[in-house]
Amino acid sequence: MTDPGTGSEGTVHRELKRLALAWARAHRLVLAATEVRLPRSDYRADVAAATPRALSANAFTAVFECKASRADFLRDSAREAGAAETLVRMSERLMALRALIGGHRPDLRRCEELFPEFDALDLRGLRHRTHERLEREFTQRQRRLHEGTKFAMLARWRAASLLYLVAEEGLFAPHEVPEGWGLLVRRGPGLDLAIKPCLRDTTPAERVALVERIAAMAATRERQLDGISSGRASGAASSEG
């Protein structure tokens, strides 16, 4: 595998982070930063973002995990052999059922007015026996693949209202995307939403904690940039003298 720090994978990963940051800000998640250490964990999110007014009931936070290679994805998913075909079928059924529910229940698209581009279904209060059973079975099977890994922990710790994988096109199949996560695929100069995320419960305190981490990282980056600019200006003045 290419060295992430110096090779092509590192270049791709940086570009995916840049695109995720731009996508977040373009979709009203204007408070955003890269390499944000998440509350209640030792993980750093490639990109974390939030809407303003974290205490509002309509506020959202998001975490973006960028994957530049399949090996990088497998390290965080701990995929096991033998489950792929079953997960493919179950994933297709689950996504088809959600699309059907969304068509019949437009009231579940509660973020549509504020976030029309997300179009994420708010299924938290839904009572649908078939969906509950299928979601439970799918989650149980995926747990064998993801339990104790980064993806499972971010969901379990309620890291954000929305969780996204960001990857090159064709890096992995839709059934491999962890349950409830969205998928943003790089196509041309931007990202396309290939799989919609499910909205997750987060408390005001959890949203505020993430916003504080985002603000701290953004301030650190700004100070670093100011230091670089000041150093360049001093060097230019010295050379002119």
TAZIPE-V761102 format. One record per residue. N is the residue number from 1. RES is the residue in one small letter. SS is DSSP state (~ for helix, > for strand, _ for the rest). Layout:
BEGIN
n->N res->RES ss->SS
n->N res->RES ss->SS
END
This chain:
BEGIN
n->1 res->m ss->_
n->2 res->t ss->_
n->3 res->d ss->_
n->4 res->p ss->_
n->5 res->g ss->_
n->6 res->t ss->_
n->7 res->g ss->_
n->8 res->s ss->~
n->9 res->e ss->~
n->10 res->g ss->~
n->11 res->t ss->~
n->12 res->v ss->~
n->13 res->h ss->~
n->14 res->r ss->~
n->15 res->e ss->~
n->16 res->l ss->~
n->17 res->k ss->~
n->18 res->r ss->~
n->19 res->l ss->~
n->20 res->a ss->~
n->21 res->l ss->~
n->22 res->a ss->~
n->23 res->w ss->~
n->24 res->a ss->~
n->25 res->r ss->~
n->26 res->a ss->~
n->27 res->h ss->_
n->28 res->r ss->_
n->29 res->l ss->_
n->30 res->v ss->_
n->31 res->l ss->>
n->32 res->a ss->>
n->33 res->a ss->>
n->34 res->t ss->>
n->35 res->e ss->>
n->36 res->v ss->>
n->37 res->r ss->>
n->38 res->l ss->_
n->39 res->p ss->_
n->40 res->r ss->_
n->41 res->s ss->_
n->42 res->d ss->_
n->43 res->y ss->_
n->44 res->r ss->>
n->45 res->a ss->>
n->46 res->d ss->>
n->47 res->v ss->>
n->48 res->a ss->>
n->49 res->a ss->>
n->50 res->a ss->>
n->51 res->t ss->_
n->52 res->p ss->_
n->53 res->r ss->_
n->54 res->a ss->_
n->55 res->l ss->_
n->56 res->s ss->_
n->57 res->a ss->_
n->58 res->n ss->_
n->59 res->a ss->_
n->60 res->f ss->_
n->61 res->t ss->>
n->62 res->a ss->>
n->63 res->v ss->>
n->64 res->f ss->>
n->65 res->e ss->>
n->66 res->c ss->>
n->67 res->k ss->>
n->68 res->a ss->_
n->69 res->s ss->_
n->70 res->r ss->~
n->71 res->a ss->~
n->72 res->d ss->~
n->73 res->f ss->~
n->74 res->l ss->~
n->75 res->r ss->~
n->76 res->d ss->~
n->77 res->s ss->~
n->78 res->a ss->_
n->79 res->r ss->_
n->80 res->e ss->_
n->81 res->a ss->_
n->82 res->g ss->_
n->83 res->a ss->_
n->84 res->a ss->~
n->85 res->e ss->~
n->86 res->t ss->~
n->87 res->l ss->~
n->88 res->v ss->~
n->89 res->r ss->~
n->90 res->m ss->~
n->91 res->s ss->~
n->92 res->e ss->~
n->93 res->r ss->~
n->94 res->l ss->~
n->95 res->m ss->~
n->96 res->a ss->~
n->97 res->l ss->~
n->98 res->r ss->~
n->99 res->a ss->~
n->100 res->l ss->~
n->101 res->i ss->~
n->102 res->g ss->~
n->103 res->g ss->~
n->104 res->h ss->~
n->105 res->r ss->_
n->106 res->p ss->~
n->107 res->d ss->~
n->108 res->l ss->~
n->109 res->r ss->_
n->110 res->r ss->_
n->111 res->c ss->_
n->112 res->e ss->_
n->113 res->e ss->_
n->114 res->l ss->_
n->115 res->f ss->_
n->116 res->p ss->_
n->117 res->e ss->_
n->118 res->f ss->_
n->119 res->d ss->_
n->120 res->a ss->_
n->121 res->l ss->>
n->122 res->d ss->_
n->123 res->l ss->_
n->124 res->r ss->_
n->125 res->g ss->_
n->126 res->l ss->_
n->127 res->r ss->_
n->128 res->h ss->_
n->129 res->r ss->~
n->130 res->t ss->~
n->131 res->h ss->~
n->132 res->e ss->~
n->133 res->r ss->~
n->134 res->l ss->~
n->135 res->e ss->~
n->136 res->r ss->~
n->137 res->e ss->~
n->138 res->f ss->~
n->139 res->t ss->~
n->140 res->q ss->~
n->141 res->r ss->~
n->142 res->q ss->~
n->143 res->r ss->~
n->144 res->r ss->~
n->145 res->l ss->~
n->146 res->h ss->~
n->147 res->e ss->_
n->148 res->g ss->_
n->149 res->t ss->_
n->150 res->k ss->~
n->151 res->f ss->~
n->152 res->a ss->~
n->153 res->m ss->~
n->154 res->l ss->~
n->155 res->a ss->~
n->156 res->r ss->~
n->157 res->w ss->_
n->158 res->r ss->_
n->159 res->a ss->_
n->160 res->a ss->_
n->161 res->s ss->_
n->162 res->l ss->>
n->163 res->l ss->>
n->164 res->y ss->>
n->165 res->l ss->>
n->166 res->v ss->>
n->167 res->a ss->>
n->168 res->e ss->>
n->169 res->e ss->_
n->170 res->g ss->_
n->171 res->l ss->_
n->172 res->f ss->_
n->173 res->a ss->_
n->174 res->p ss->~
n->175 res->h ss->~
n->176 res->e ss->~
n->177 res->v ss->_
n->178 res->p ss->_
n->179 res->e ss->_
n->180 res->g ss->_
n->181 res->w ss->_
n->182 res->g ss->>
n->183 res->l ss->>
n->184 res->l ss->>
n->185 res->v ss->>
n->186 res->r ss->>
n->187 res->r ss->>
n->188 res->g ss->_
n->189 res->p ss->_
n->190 res->g ss->>
n->191 res->l ss->>
n->192 res->d ss->>
n->193 res->l ss->>
n->194 res->a ss->>
n->195 res->i ss->>
n->196 res->k ss->_
n->197 res->p ss->_
n->198 res->c ss->>
n->199 res->l ss->_
n->200 res->r ss->_
n->201 res->d ss->_
n->202 res->t ss->_
n->203 res->t ss->_
n->204 res->p ss->~
n->205 res->a ss->~
n->206 res->e ss->~
n->207 res->r ss->~
n->208 res->v ss->~
n->209 res->a ss->~
n->210 res->l ss->~
n->211 res->v ss->~
n->212 res->e ss->~
n->213 res->r ss->~
n->214 res->i ss->~
n->215 res->a ss->~
n->216 res->a ss->~
n->217 res->m ss->~
n->218 res->a ss->~
n->219 res->a ss->~
n->220 res->t ss->~
n->221 res->r ss->~
n->222 res->e ss->~
n->223 res->r ss->~
n->224 res->q ss->~
n->225 res->l ss->~
n->226 res->d ss->~
n->227 res->g ss->~
n->228 res->i ss->~
n->229 res->s ss->~
n->230 res->s ss->~
n->231 res->g ss->~
n->232 res->r ss->~
n->233 res->a ss->~
n->234 res->s ss->~
n->235 res->g ss->~
n->236 res->a ss->~
n->237 res->a ss->~
n->238 res->s ss->~
n->239 res->s ss->~
n->240 res->e ss->~
n->241 res->g ss->_
END
